[in-house]
Amino acid sequence: MTRPPYAWPDPDRDYANGAFITDAALFPARWAAMAHAFRDSLGARARPDLPYGTGSRQYYDLFEPEGTALGTVLFIHGGYWMAFGRESWSHLAAGPLAHGWRVVMPSYSLAPDASLTQIVQEMAHLTRLIVQDHPGPVIATGHSAGGHLAARLACTDLALPIARTVPISPLSELGPLMATKMNETLRITADEAARESPARLRLAPGISAHIHVGAEERPAFLAQARILSEEWSCPWSAAPGKHHLNVSDALADPSSSLTTALLAL
């Protein structure tokens, strides 16, 4: 494993997860294989490729529990708004499904084809469709960039009828990302950072929140989680021994502390 030379301050190093995780390059193939096997195991309870818009990536997969669903968990994938899609995370529906919750996993338009503001609006539109089409409360969660989006959906200005949000390793303050090379693709402006950073916005009344992060994550991600919990006056938890690429795995376990926090059990 080759790591970049130490330099401080270095925004690119701050958010370089893979350089600090052994065998990081192997994780995407593992995720895809586990997701594929899980979808196959559900049979008719897995309904893939449902449209929520007209864009080429505006589709979601729906997973139904046995019996009548208590509500819907919306899980939004990460990838710095530039990579991945819904297909790699199906297995993370196992925890909520075991407790009787349906799970929606969308893809969304990626930068640079879409701005962060546009991506937020796509997820807001999907959330409204979920509320319209499926009875019961909605819980928004997601990892990394998906954690940002799950938090953003809970902000006052969007006025979305969700009950709870549990962002996992969220990018809650966008300002530092403007100094990274990623911003050549993301194109975050100062105005957009102010408008789309959950840590600068209010948690909407009536929505509960819990922030979750891996205790072994990069200091920048620990700070991002802590900042959001402080700004929103909500609890946060750091999972022992977990890093950025495996912290979400606990959603596949119905008895994990993350699944418990997600569903407020």
C-alpha positions as CSV (number, residue, x, y, z in Angstrom):
1,M,0.0,0.0,0.0
2,T,1.5,3.3,-1.1
3,R,0.5,6.4,0.8
4,P,1.1,10.0,-0.3
5,P,3.9,11.8,1.5
6,Y,2.9,13.7,4.6
7,A,2.1,17.3,4.1
8,W,-0.1,19.7,6.1
9,P,-2.4,21.2,5.3
10,D,-3.3,19.0,2.4
11,P,-7.0,18.8,1.6
12,D,-6.5,16.0,-0.9
13,R,-4.8,13.8,1.7
14,D,-7.5,14.6,4.2
15,Y,-10.2,13.0,2.1
16,A,-8.0,10.2,0.5
17,N,-9.6,7.2,2.1
18,G,-8.2,4.4,0.0
19,A,-4.6,5.4,0.6
20,F,-5.0,4.5,4.3
21,I,-7.0,1.3,4.0
22,T,-5.4,-2.1,3.3
23,D,-6.6,-3.7,0.0
24,A,-8.9,-0.8,-0.6
25,A,-9.0,-1.6,-4.3
26,L,-10.6,-5.0,-3.6
27,F,-13.7,-3.6,-1.8
28,P,-15.8,-2.6,-4.9
29,A,-15.8,-6.1,-6.3
30,R,-16.7,-7.6,-2.9
31,W,-19.6,-5.1,-2.6
32,A,-20.9,-6.0,-6.1
33,A,-20.7,-9.7,-5.5
34,M,-22.5,-9.5,-2.1
35,A,-25.2,-7.2,-3.6
36,H,-25.8,-9.5,-6.5
37,A,-26.2,-12.6,-4.3
38,F,-28.5,-10.8,-1.9
39,R,-30.8,-9.6,-4.7
40,D,-31.0,-13.1,-6.1
41,S,-31.9,-14.5,-2.6
42,L,-34.9,-12.2,-2.3
43,G,-36.7,-13.4,-5.4
44,A,-39.9,-11.5,-6.0
45,R,-39.3,-9.3,-3.0
46,A,-36.6,-7.5,-5.0
47,R,-37.9,-5.1,-7.6
48,P,-35.0,-3.5,-9.5
49,D,-34.8,-0.7,-12.0
50,L,-37.8,1.4,-11.1
51,P,-37.8,4.9,-12.6
52,Y,-38.2,8.0,-10.6
53,G,-37.3,10.5,-13.4
54,T,-36.3,10.6,-17.0
55,G,-32.5,10.7,-16.6
56,S,-30.3,7.7,-17.5
57,R,-29.4,7.1,-13.8
58,Q,-32.7,8.0,-12.2
59,Y,-33.7,4.5,-11.2
60,Y,-34.1,2.8,-7.8
61,D,-34.3,-0.7,-6.5
62,L,-37.0,-1.7,-4.1
63,F,-36.7,-4.4,-1.5
64,E,-39.8,-5.6,0.4
65,P,-39.9,-7.3,3.8
66,E,-42.0,-10.3,4.5
67,G,-45.5,-9.1,5.4
68,T,-46.7,-5.5,5.5
69,A,-43.8,-3.0,5.7
70,L,-43.6,-0.7,8.7
71,G,-42.2,2.1,6.6
72,T,-39.4,2.8,4.1
73,V,-35.6,3.2,4.6
74,L,-34.0,5.2,1.8
75,F,-30.3,4.3,1.5
76,I,-28.2,6.6,-0.7
77,H,-24.8,5.4,-2.0
78,G,-21.5,7.3,-1.7
79,G,-18.6,7.8,-4.1
80,Y,-18.0,11.6,-3.8
81,W,-21.1,12.2,-6.0
82,M,-18.8,11.0,-8.9
83,A,-18.9,7.2,-8.8
84,F,-20.9,4.0,-8.0
85,G,-24.6,3.3,-8.2
86,R,-27.3,1.4,-6.4
87,E,-26.3,-2.0,-7.7
88,S,-23.4,-2.4,-5.2
89,W,-25.3,-2.0,-2.0
90,S,-28.3,-4.3,-2.1
91,H,-27.0,-6.5,0.8
92,L,-27.1,-3.5,3.2
93,A,-30.9,-3.8,3.0
94,A,-30.8,-7.0,5.1
95,G,-30.9,-5.3,8.5
96,P,-33.9,-3.1,7.9
97,L,-35.8,-5.8,6.0
98,A,-35.4,-8.2,9.0
99,H,-37.2,-5.7,11.1
100,G,-40.1,-5.2,8.7
101,W,-39.0,-2.1,6.8
102,R,-38.9,-1.9,3.0
103,V,-35.7,-0.4,1.5
104,V,-35.3,1.9,-1.5
105,M,-31.8,2.2,-3.0
106,P,-31.4,4.8,-5.8
107,S,-28.8,5.8,-8.3
108,Y,-28.5,9.5,-9.1
109,S,-26.9,11.7,-11.7
110,L,-23.1,12.1,-11.2
111,A,-20.8,15.0,-11.4
112,P,-19.7,16.7,-13.6
113,D,-22.9,16.0,-15.5
114,A,-24.9,17.2,-12.5
115,S,-24.2,19.7,-9.8
116,L,-24.6,18.8,-6.1
117,T,-27.6,21.1,-6.1
118,Q,-29.2,19.1,-8.9
119,I,-28.4,15.8,-7.2
120,V,-30.0,17.0,-4.0
121,Q,-33.1,17.9,-5.9
122,E,-33.2,14.4,-7.5
123,M,-33.2,12.8,-4.1
124,A,-35.8,15.2,-2.8
125,H,-38.0,14.3,-5.8
126,L,-37.6,10.6,-5.1
127,T,-38.4,11.1,-1.4
128,R,-41.7,12.8,-2.3
129,L,-42.5,9.8,-4.6
130,I,-41.8,7.4,-1.8
131,V,-44.2,9.2,0.5
132,Q,-46.8,9.3,-2.2
133,D,-46.5,5.6,-3.2
134,H,-45.7,3.8,0.0
135,P,-47.4,4.1,3.4
136,G,-45.5,4.6,6.6
137,P,-42.7,6.8,7.8
138,V,-39.5,7.4,5.8
139,I,-36.0,7.1,7.3
140,A,-33.2,8.6,5.2
141,T,-29.6,7.2,5.4
142,G,-26.6,7.0,3.2
143,H,-22.8,6.7,3.3
144,S,-20.2,9.5,2.6
145,A,-21.6,11.5,-0.3
146,G,-24.8,9.6,0.4
147,G,-24.6,10.6,4.0
148,H,-24.5,14.2,2.8
149,L,-27.6,13.7,0.8
150,A,-29.4,11.8,3.6
151,A,-28.6,14.8,5.9
152,R,-29.6,17.3,3.3
153,L,-33.1,15.8,2.9
154,A,-33.7,16.5,6.6
155,C,-33.0,20.2,6.4
156,T,-35.7,22.8,7.0
157,D,-35.7,24.4,3.5
158,L,-36.7,21.2,1.7
159,A,-39.7,20.6,4.0
160,L,-39.8,16.8,3.2
161,P,-42.0,14.5,5.3
162,I,-39.4,12.2,6.6
163,A,-39.3,10.9,10.2
164,R,-35.6,10.3,10.8
165,T,-32.1,10.6,9.2
166,V,-29.0,8.6,10.0
167,P,-26.1,9.9,7.9
168,I,-23.1,7.5,7.9
169,S,-19.7,9.2,7.5
170,P,-21.4,12.2,6.0
171,L,-19.7,15.1,4.1
172,S,-21.7,17.6,6.1
173,E,-19.6,20.7,5.4
174,L,-18.6,21.2,1.8
175,G,-16.2,24.1,2.2
176,P,-13.1,22.0,2.6
177,L,-13.8,20.0,-0.6
178,M,-13.5,23.2,-2.6
179,A,-9.7,23.0,-2.0
180,T,-9.4,19.5,-3.3
181,K,-8.6,18.3,-6.8
182,M,-12.0,16.6,-6.8
183,N,-13.5,20.0,-7.2
184,E,-12.3,20.2,-10.8
185,T,-15.1,17.7,-11.3
186,L,-17.5,18.6,-8.5
187,R,-17.3,22.4,-9.3
188,I,-18.6,23.4,-5.9
189,T,-18.8,27.1,-5.5
190,A,-18.9,29.2,-2.3
191,D,-22.6,29.8,-2.9
192,E,-23.3,26.2,-3.4
193,A,-21.3,25.2,-0.3
194,A,-23.4,27.6,1.8
195,R,-26.6,26.4,0.2
196,E,-26.0,22.6,0.3
197,S,-23.9,22.0,3.5
198,P,-26.1,20.4,6.1
199,A,-23.9,21.6,8.9
200,R,-24.8,25.2,7.9
201,L,-28.5,24.4,7.7
202,R,-31.2,23.6,10.3
203,L,-32.6,20.2,11.0
204,A,-36.3,20.4,10.2
205,P,-38.6,20.2,13.2
206,G,-40.0,16.8,13.9
207,I,-37.1,14.9,12.3
208,S,-34.9,13.0,14.6
209,A,-31.2,12.4,13.7
210,H,-28.2,10.3,14.6
211,I,-24.8,10.6,13.0
212,H,-22.6,7.5,12.6
213,V,-19.0,7.2,11.6
214,G,-16.1,4.7,11.8
215,A,-13.7,5.3,14.7
216,E,-10.8,4.5,12.4
217,E,-11.7,6.9,9.6
218,R,-9.6,9.8,8.5
219,P,-9.7,12.8,10.9
220,A,-11.5,14.9,8.4
221,F,-14.5,12.5,8.4
222,L,-14.5,12.3,12.2
223,A,-14.6,16.0,12.2
224,Q,-17.4,16.1,9.6
225,A,-19.5,13.8,11.7
226,R,-18.8,15.6,15.0
227,I,-19.6,19.1,13.4
228,L,-23.0,18.0,12.2
229,S,-23.9,16.4,15.5
230,E,-23.0,19.6,17.3
231,E,-24.8,21.9,14.8
232,W,-27.9,19.8,15.0
233,S,-27.7,19.0,18.7
234,C,-28.1,15.3,18.0
235,P,-26.2,12.2,19.1
236,W,-23.3,10.7,17.1
237,S,-21.5,7.4,17.4
238,A,-18.1,6.2,16.3
239,A,-18.0,2.4,15.5
240,P,-14.8,0.8,17.0
241,G,-12.5,-0.7,14.4
242,K,-14.4,0.5,11.4
243,H,-13.0,2.6,8.6
244,H,-14.6,4.4,5.7
245,L,-15.0,1.4,3.5
246,N,-16.5,-1.0,6.0
247,V,-18.5,1.2,8.4
248,S,-21.8,0.7,6.4
249,D,-21.4,-3.1,6.5
250,A,-23.3,-3.2,9.8
251,L,-26.5,-2.4,8.0
252,A,-26.5,-6.0,6.7
253,D,-26.7,-7.2,10.3
254,P,-30.2,-6.9,11.9
255,S,-28.7,-6.9,15.4
256,S,-25.9,-4.3,14.8
257,S,-25.7,-1.0,16.7
258,L,-26.0,0.8,13.4
259,T,-29.2,-1.0,12.4
260,T,-30.6,-0.3,15.9
261,A,-29.7,3.4,15.6
262,L,-31.2,3.6,12.1
263,L,-34.5,2.3,13.1
264,A,-34.4,3.9,16.6
265,L,-35.1,0.5,18.2
